[in-house]
Amino acid sequence: MFRQRAVYFKAYRSYCTSKRLNEDDARIQRLATAIRQHGHRHANVNPLGSVKATLQEPAAEKIEPEDFGLSRDTLLDYAGQTGTVDEWYKRMLAIYGGNIGLEFMHLDRTRRDWFIKSLERDLYLSATPTKEFQKQILRALLESQNFDHFVANKFATTKRYGGEGAESMQAFFLQLFLQAPISGITDLIIATPHRGRLNLLTGLLNFPVETVFRKMRGLPEYETFKHPSATGDVLSHLFTSTEVQGNLRVSLLPNPSHLEASAPMAVGKARARLQQLLGNDRYSSLCNSTDYHNSWVLPLQIHGDASFAGQGVIMETLLLSGLPHFKTGGSLHLIVNNQVGYTTPTMLGKSSFYNSDVMKTIGAPILHVNGDHPEAVCTVAQLALDYRQCFGGDVLVDMWCFRRWGHNEMDDPTFTNPVMYREIRSRGSVPDLYASRLVAEGVVTEAEVENLLESHSRILNDGFKRLEITQAQSQCFNGRWKSMGTAPRDALLTVDTGFPKDVLQYIGLKSVETPESFKVHPHLRKVVINERTRKFTEGQKLDWAMAELLAFGSLLYQGYNVRLCGQDVGRGTFSQRHIELVDNDTEDRIITLNNLRPDQGFLEVANSPLSEEAVMAFEYGFSLESPENLVIWEAQFGDFHNSAQVVLDTLITSGERKWLLQSGVIILLPHGMDGAGPEHSSCRIERFLQMCDSNEQDMPDSEDVNFRFVNPTTSAQYFHLIRRQMLTNFRKPLIVASPKLILRLDGASSSLEEMATGTSFQTVLTSREDSDRSAVRRIILCNGKHYFALESKRKIKKRNDVAIVRLEQLCPLPVARIAETLSTYPNMKEVVWAQEEHQNQGAWSFINPRIRNFLNIQMLYRGRGPLGVPAVGVGAVHAAEAESILESAFE
């Protein structure tokens, strides 16, 4: 087995000394530098060497001794011995220009020297694997190939996205699984796309083959009687959590078909796992450091060559790798480089020389290796692992290989890539070639190879025979999720989310308590610290930011962890939050809610970079780790969530239905038609309501929807929503159309009594508490801040015959509560739906059929007309529209 100890090396100046002239020393050093820098261009890393890789392949730098004015027969000292320049040169080429090509000269000096000493002192490349390890490699390769052949025979029309041509990735995994625990790693979180996924699952991860065969037969992978709302997912998205080698926990995450979306998800889950392992005290140090080394949890990201170069989420995820609130101590990346993206040749899939070049943006080393040589793949896997453990940074292995068949096994790749596939069809398989080599070397006999294959085939055949009688079993309510269940399918819950008033007051006062030496900005001292202190002390109404403080603080007080993430979340887009204070002299930061009491939960305020897709996926991954973590992502404006539409579509709103994975993540989307134009007005309520699986007919909604969507209008309602996420025995994503203009509005503020024990979130609110409801003839149903404008207009017009009812929750729609509320108006003649959004947007198209079908009420529409953008960009037009829709609501 390949194993070297990760060592920190001192700076390394000179590699060899010429015995002839000092002038030669400089030339040799220049040549050595050139070989280290450009040797990868001369390396034999492409198993399809005759197939052109790039459209305009630049000439490789010359690295011959003669190009540097050196004679090949000059004597010199190197590596503790004396020899000629030619001997030294051939040795250097063997290191840097063999089946492994290394890019590390763009790193800082310490890391460059680490590679130079590791390689040129033969700590890796000359290591010889034991015969036992060679047999393990052979087993992994042959079982991968045998699985593909078996499935091709038994399920000939199944798209399995097999690993044929890339079998050496199993050697890569084998090396990591064996050596990660020796390096101190306890947990491995893997994100991998479809290529070779089933080979890994059924091979090294010991996933039951009968479960895979059931799926190939068209049977579900979950217990249908337990999960009637589940949909399942396609074959190539199966996942597992297991232990390998007895002491390494491996989580292979589910993946959507949107390539690379699972990469930031894996990093987020790894970060959450790290918090669990470290505990909150040690984890808080990680949040305040940029150079923290994590030796326990390793995110392993597997990529395709085309997607790694082409998908923007890769750049966003790399951006997170060194940031204090996202850092995991480095991901290990593997590109399975089969040199074609579906049908697109690699020359048309990138503008750089290598698909891996984007790794250089974060100063990460890139290790190219020829996938025809599984032992070389093991070598670079070990080198990459040691680098990661040594320096706590990302590192990438680029394994050049090929794809034996088309994108899937039903494709004919010769239509579009005839030259490449003539070369591929003329080649033997990697497992067969490796087996022949080991037989020739006497490591194994042909009989042993046959016995290995026969033994594995028996396992596959036994699994095939059992597929009809095997009962599907999901893994999703194990470990930290054991206490969780499924949402009730026949009711909407009312949860007591209130908290003792005296404790809320204590939390509020602690939230504005700063050390004497901490210099708060004078303006914030006045309008935040002093004003909040006064309101908490005197029991006055609390605005949204103060209610949020109490919601977070009360959960922390109960021992839950809270993570608030997004752009500018510490201050808040609208300067409303200030949950993280900055010292006016030193720019030190303090989060006062982390000082409530011993053994409380931990609040992490993660001001994120300017990224939506990777950050949202990261937060989703974080939320999957434990139901005890409340994870919140806030958009700067609700409009900007669509940069992460892939994450919302394929992970957050569908993860439980596809994979039975629950998440309590909250998505805060500031929303409101305030005259700010097309991209600062709408979180696209209509799109979220289209994505939910609320019932339109047959039966009203229960809690068993794929996510909740709310549009609260008071700070107490917001307080209860946040707490409700953690106080049920199931988790659902919560999408909040959150406020902008009413953040400080007195009418939207609430008292401590409205948050005290015995109170809860109200799905429907009315505007009138008087007893004379018999005078009401018209009911205006609405949602969100539009209520306040309508109520103001109603009072101005003195329309006592009109009542305004707010729907605070849209999904699941509280039909029974709406009916109960409307029934209190005995003389109601008509119901109007009023919204500030345009007619083809907002909640109208969602609410109208449900009110009609369930309550037999035909509503009137009062709002803006249809429009192709969320809002107009002309202030005068906006103002005229706003006045018009208010007037129309009372006509």
Number of C-alpha atoms within 10 A of each C-alpha: 20 23 20 16 12 18 14 13 15 12 13 13 8 12 16 18 18 21 15 11 11 11 10 19 19 15 17 25 17 14 23 22 14 17 23 24 19 21 26 25 19 19 21 19 24 23 21 21 10 10 13 15 18 17 14 11 11 9 7 11 13 16 21 16 17 11 11 17 12 18 14 15 11 16 18 22 16 18 12 8 9 16 17 17 21 18 17 22 19 12 13 19 20 16 24 26 22 18 22 28 27 24 23 22 19 13 15 10 14 15 21 20 20 20 22 18 17 18 17 18 14 13 16 19 19 13 13 14 15 12 14 12 16 21 18 16 25 25 21 25 28 24 24 29 23 20 22 19 15 14 19 16 10 13 14 13 13 15 18 24 23 28 27 25 25 28 28 31 28 27 27 25 21 20 25 21 22 17 22 24 20 14 19 14 20 18 23 25 23 28 26 26 27 22 23 23 23 25 28 23 19 19 20 18 20 14 19 15 22 24 25 23 23 22 20 20 13 11 15 21 22 22 13 14 7 9 12 11 17 19 17 20 18 16 22 22 20 22 21 16 18 14 16 15 11 8 15 20 19 20 22 23 22 24 26 22 14 13 20 26 27 30 30 31 32 33 33 29 28 31 27 25 22 23 20 13 15 16 12 18 11 12 18 17 13 23 17 13 14 16 15 18 18 23 22 21 27 29 27 26 22 25 24 24 25 25 20 24 22 18 14 13 24 22 18 18 22 22 19 22 22 20 19 19 22 25 26 31 29 27 27 21 23 27 23 28 28 24 26 22 18 14 16 13 20 23 19 13 19 20 15 14 15 16 23 22 17 16 20 15 10 17 16 22 25 24 23 28 31 25 30 26 21 25 23 23 29 26 26 27 28 24 25 23 24 21 23 24 23 20 21 21 24 27 24 26 25 28 30 25 27 24 24 20 20 18 19 19 17 14 13 15 19 14 9 13 15 12 12 20 22 11 14 18 11 8 14 10 20 23 27 15 14 20 24 16 13 19 16 12 10 11 15 19 15 14 10 13 20 11 12 15 17 13 12 19 16 11 15 21 14 13 19 18 13 16 21 14 9 12 15 16 12 15 15 18 15 11 10 13 19 10 11 16 13 16 19 13 13 12 13 20 11 12 17 18 23 24 23 14 16 11 15 23 19 15 26 24 21 18 24 20 15 16 9 7 7 17 17 20 15 11 9 13 14 12 11 19 20 12 14 22 19 13 18 21 13 10 14 14 21 24 24 27 22 27 27 22 19 30 26 26 31 25 24 24 24 12 16 19 23 20 20 21 25 26 21 21 24 24 17 18 17 14 11 18 20 19 23 19 22 19 14 13 10 9 12 11 14 16 19 20 28 19 20 19 12 9 12 20 26 26 25 21 21 22 19 22 15 13 20 25 23 29 28 31 29 29 29 30 27 27 27 23 22 19 24 18 24 25 25 24 26 25 24 21 22 25 19 18 21 15 14 18 15 16 27 21 14 17 26 28 24 24 25 23 19 20 24 20 20 27 29 24 28 27 26 22 26 24 24 24 22 17 18 16 17 16 16 21 22 27 26 20 24 18 12 19 21 12 14 17 17 24 15 18 13 8 13 19 22 20 22 20 23 25 27 23 23 24 24 28 27 24 29 32 25 23 28 24 23 22 24 19 22 19 14 16 13 20 23 25 26 24 22 24 24 26 23 20 13 20 19 17 15 12 13 21 22 21 17 22 16 20 27 19 14 13 18 22 24 18 23 21 17 13 12 14 7 6 8 10 18 12 15 19 17 21 22 23 24 23 26 23 24 19 22 17 13 22 18 12 17 20 11 9 11 10 14 15 16 23 24 24 21 22 24 23 20 21 25 24 29 22 21 14 16 19 13 12 14 18 11 13 18 12 14 19 10 15 21 18 22 28 27 25 27 20 19 16 23 23 24 22 14 19 18 17 17 20 20 14 15 16 14 10 14 15 20 15 19 24 23 21 14 12 13 10 14 22 22 19 15 12 13 11 12 18 12 10 17 20 12 14 20 23 16 13 22 19 7
